[in-house]
Every structure is written in C-alpha cells, then in structure tokens.
Amino acid sequence: MSLERWIRLIAGTFIIVSVALSYFHSRLWLWFTLFVGVNLFQSALTRWCLMEDILRKLGVGQGAAHTSSAAGPACGCS
C-alpha cells in the first residue's frame, strides 16, 4: 500500500474514532476531529505532513511500487 493511502487510512480512522468517542464519551473529543481536519488542510496547502514523516521513518511505503496514472486510475473508475 502506498504512503498516501496509509495517510488517508489513518486520518479516516482518527476521524471515525474521535466522532464515536464524542458521541459515547465526551463531546470534547470533537477537538481531536478538528485537529485532524486542520492538519489535512495545512498539508494540502504546504505539502508537508507530519504523519508522512513519521511513516517514512517507520519504513512504511518504501517497498510499494508507485504506478503512473497516465493510463488512468488503477481501480478502473473514471
């Protein structure tokens, strides 16, 4: 799995878990959801992501082959 897909998986998991915790435990968990959203926003603007740096240091995504999207998406969707 590519590094970008790992980041999306982790961010999505953080959001789902924090929303569930805010529903079942305390609404203060919504601050964590906001934190994840702000980090996604700033990484889109600055092209720097702390989670990407952490995953690279852990060796995630180094063995995955990066495929070109010149022939279209690999999933078959348009």
Secondary structure, DSSP 4 states (H G I P E B T S, - for coil): --HHHHHHHHHHHHHHHHHHHHHHT-GGGHHHHHHHHHHHHHHHHHS--HHHHHHHHTTTTSSSPPPP-TT--TTS--
